[in-house]
Amino acid sequence: QVQVVESGGGLVQAGGSLRLSCAASKSIFSINVMGWYRQAPGKQRELVADIVRDGTTTYADAVKGRFTISRDHAKNTVYLQMNSLKPEDTAVYYCNAAEYGIAWNRDYWGQGTQVTVSA
């Protein structure tokens, strides 16, 4: 079992920055993938960025060059630095911890944090 708790959302003007944090209840060394997803009203939840245990990162095309995912093992925390924010980045952002092995997988989600970008 993994609990993840997001923080850092808020209201920001277009062009501004925010940093989201995701604190995990256990060592992120042992978690296969940590990721950030978002869901805007009326849209499906989509991957924003993730980081694999070996440090490999993946970004959605819409955020490449603006968002950066990083982690602090000592704090069991994953961050999402969001720069040059746009109104279309407005969404609820969710942290995900994915664990898997041979023939099994588990996903753990946080409660979400609202990010609102005003024009």
C-alpha positions as CSV (number, residue, x, y, z in Angstrom):
1,Q,0.0,0.0,0.0
2,V,1.1,3.5,-0.8
3,Q,-0.5,6.8,0.2
4,V,0.3,9.8,-1.9
5,V,-0.6,13.4,-0.9
6,E,-0.4,16.3,-3.3
7,S,0.1,19.9,-2.4
8,G,1.1,23.2,-4.1
9,G,-1.8,24.0,-6.4
10,G,-3.4,27.4,-6.6
11,L,-4.4,30.3,-8.8
12,V,-1.7,31.9,-11.0
13,Q,-1.7,34.2,-14.0
14,A,-0.7,33.0,-17.4
15,G,3.1,33.0,-17.7
16,G,3.5,32.3,-14.1
17,S,4.9,29.3,-12.2
18,L,3.8,26.7,-9.6
19,R,5.5,23.8,-8.0
20,L,3.5,20.8,-7.1
21,S,4.6,18.3,-4.5
22,C,3.7,14.6,-4.0
23,A,4.7,13.0,-0.7
24,A,4.6,9.2,-0.6
25,S,4.1,7.1,2.5
26,K,7.1,4.9,1.7
27,S,10.4,5.0,0.0
28,I,10.0,6.1,-3.7
29,F,13.1,3.9,-4.4
30,S,10.7,0.9,-4.2
31,I,8.0,2.4,-6.4
32,N,8.2,1.6,-10.1
33,V,6.8,4.8,-11.5
34,M,5.7,8.1,-10.0
35,G,3.7,10.3,-12.2
36,W,1.6,13.4,-12.5
37,Y,-1.8,13.3,-14.3
38,R,-4.4,16.0,-14.8
39,Q,-8.0,16.2,-15.5
40,A,-9.8,19.3,-16.9
41,P,-13.6,19.6,-16.7
42,G,-15.3,17.5,-19.3
43,K,-12.0,15.8,-20.3
44,Q,-10.3,12.5,-19.6
45,R,-7.5,12.2,-17.2
46,E,-4.2,12.5,-19.0
47,L,-0.5,11.9,-18.2
48,V,1.5,15.0,-17.7
49,A,4.9,13.6,-16.7
50,D,6.3,10.6,-15.0
51,I,9.6,9.3,-13.7
52,V,10.7,5.7,-13.6
53,R,12.7,4.2,-10.8
54,D,15.9,4.4,-12.9
55,G,15.3,8.2,-13.4
56,T,13.9,8.1,-16.9
57,T,11.3,10.8,-17.5
58,T,8.4,11.1,-19.9
59,Y,6.4,14.3,-20.7
60,A,3.2,15.0,-22.6
61,D,3.9,17.0,-25.7
62,A,1.8,19.8,-24.4
63,V,4.1,20.5,-21.4
64,K,7.6,19.6,-22.9
65,G,10.0,22.4,-22.2
66,R,7.7,24.0,-19.6
67,F,7.3,21.4,-16.9
68,T,9.9,19.4,-15.1
69,I,9.4,16.3,-12.9
70,S,12.0,15.6,-10.2
71,R,12.3,13.7,-7.0
72,D,13.9,13.9,-3.6
73,H,14.5,10.4,-2.2
74,A,15.3,11.6,1.2
75,K,11.9,13.2,1.5
76,N,10.0,10.5,-0.5
77,T,8.6,13.3,-2.6
78,V,8.2,13.9,-6.3
79,Y,7.8,17.4,-7.7
80,L,6.3,19.0,-10.7
81,Q,7.8,22.4,-11.6
82,M,5.4,24.2,-13.9
83,N,6.7,27.2,-15.8
84,S,5.2,29.4,-18.5
85,L,1.7,28.3,-17.4
86,K,-1.2,28.7,-19.9
87,P,-4.9,28.8,-19.3
88,E,-5.2,25.4,-20.9
89,D,-3.1,24.0,-18.1
90,T,-6.0,24.5,-15.8
91,A,-7.0,21.2,-14.3
92,V,-7.0,19.1,-11.2
93,Y,-3.5,17.5,-10.9
94,Y,-3.2,14.0,-9.5
95,C,-0.2,12.2,-8.2
96,N,0.1,8.5,-9.1
97,A,2.3,5.8,-7.7
98,A,2.5,2.7,-9.8
99,E,3.8,-0.6,-8.6
100,Y,3.9,-3.8,-10.7
101,G,5.5,-7.1,-11.0
102,I,5.0,-10.3,-13.0
103,A,1.2,-10.6,-13.5
104,W,0.2,-7.9,-11.1
105,N,0.0,-4.1,-10.9
106,R,-1.4,-1.5,-8.5
107,D,-2.1,2.1,-8.9
108,Y,-2.4,4.6,-6.0
109,W,-3.8,8.1,-6.5
110,G,-3.8,11.2,-4.4
111,Q,-6.9,13.4,-3.8
112,G,-5.8,15.9,-6.4
113,T,-4.8,19.5,-6.3
114,Q,-6.5,22.3,-8.3
115,V,-4.4,24.4,-10.6
116,T,-6.1,27.4,-12.2
117,V,-4.3,29.6,-14.7
118,S,-6.0,32.9,-15.5
119,A,-5.6,34.6,-18.9
